[in-house]
Amino acid sequence: MKRHLHLGIKQLTASYINGQLSPLVVTEQALAESINLKTLNAFVCVAAEQAQQQAKESVQRYAEQRPLGSLDGVTVAIKDNFCTRNVATTCASRMLKDFIPPYDATVCARLREAGAVFLGKTNMDQFAMGAGTVDSIYGPTKNIWSESFSQDNWRIAGGSSGGSASAVAAGLCYAAIGSDTGGSTRNPASYCGVVGLKPTYGLCSRYGLIPLVNSMDVPGILTRSVSDCVEVLNAIAGPDALDSTTIRQPYKKLKLPELDQIDLRCLRIGIPKEYHCEGLSAEVLETWSKVADLLECAGASVRQVSMPHTAASIFVYSILNQCEVASNMARYDGIEYGHRASDERSTEQLYAQSRTEGFNQVVKTRILTGNFLLLRKNYDHYFEKALRVRRLIAEDFKKVFNPPTTNEKVDILLTPTTLSEAPLYKDFAALSNRDQCAVQDFCTQPANMAGIPAVSIPIRLSKSGLPLSLQLMSNNLNEQLLLTVARWIEGQVEFDCLESLQRHTACV
């Protein structure tokens, strides 16, 4: 393991400034490692020439003592559903296999402006419709924590941002961008033992993010530490004239206090009883209890709260997801862009054949189901009712974060991220896509329904030597407190992804 990988982003750029490390050397080592660890299938496209050129430009800036910021020369990866100028953006689907955008997504543009070195595009479930990164035309992404990579005995990386999480966990880059619609950043972060942040809806621009569910999609961040996550968030967050859903108020950059300066005595932690659900493993439950005890011992007030509509949340999410998918996927007709079938006997036949060939079974099923739910006879019964229940789910969060009386208020909700450690591929593949998502997204998708920020942080290893993580959620635009508490927990549990991985690999 390269020694510089154990550095945080701030320490890395400090090493660039004093000349101990070079952005070009770090980039070339990352490109070499991406080849050595090709079996993970984390990347669908490695932009080697572009990365080397950006690294050389970074070297020049450091030599002239004018770095662009704290991300200058830092290697990053981008999920394959973010548009990247002159680099293929395929959503891991045949439909967009030859699509090369002429522009950057805002998130990517801001990373470039900050001097980050773009290594390549990461694997994902087709059009982000999955929870395992197993439905890609490029093949599945494997979890670096797997005991074996043979046949079907490897561990899934989670999804749909599994490629980004796997790349960060394996040390191929310092940070990666994912998307989070129902947990697609936090789920793989949990399974791969890294930090996964879903910011407040509208805090980061969705411009250039190929949409799945417009009302829930959020760019997500994956790093190996909370501090690194803050550095990336500070670079990409803020209003964007190209995205009408971004929050208009200016973004104030976050600055986390030092560990010994974090005081939890006024902090109120809520433990939602509904998240103690069927399928929750004993080890995750034990981890949840231990961290709650840690917070209480540090002076925080910890109490049980109720989120009564949680049980309905996964069903509501499924309905709204499929309805918006049906609308968003209508643009792929084989005429304007995307895959075009050779059958041109009629416009209708061209549409049908292009979509038949371009979409996999998961995407087709969601389109058909969504269109069925949006039929006039079904609209009120399914879509309209789901919207009403979604409002009730959002109100559950409002009642705990902003209750009528102060003594009922909580600042942070502490829950599991996933119900278990990363499952074996053969067990995961035995389930249908619907069942996979229902299990994997149970704890994560309510935050997307409400638009609130949430972060998954690794806590410890299971008896099998696999990462176990917990999730923190807070009120809208409360990322400062959310990430401060996450940083404190991180300091207490002292989980180091790369060191833990080395020990795990040695044992295996």
Order of alpha helices (4+ residues) and beta strands (2+ residues): alpha-alpha-beta-alpha-beta-alpha-beta-alpha-beta-alpha-beta-beta-alpha-beta-alpha-beta-alpha-alpha-alpha-alpha-alpha-beta-alpha-alpha-alpha-beta-beta-alpha-alpha
